[in-house]
Amino acid sequence: MTKNKRGVISMIHKLKDFFYREKVRWVSRFIYYLLILLLLFFMYGFNDASAGSYIYNDF
């Protein structure tokens, strides 16, 4: 095994150790769900109850 290959494998192990830490996993999940929530807000807008269509208007 060459010196460069060992360095790459060592770096991969260090990255795996970093990403399997509980704090890193918690922060990454928090950011992931926060981005989903913000994306939903931007997709559906920040309308108040009187603005936009309401599902029961036609009944």
Secondary structure, DSSP 8 states (H G I E B T S, - for coil): --HHHHHHHHHHHHHHHHHTSHHHHHHHHHHHHHHHHHHHHHHH----TTSS--TTTT-
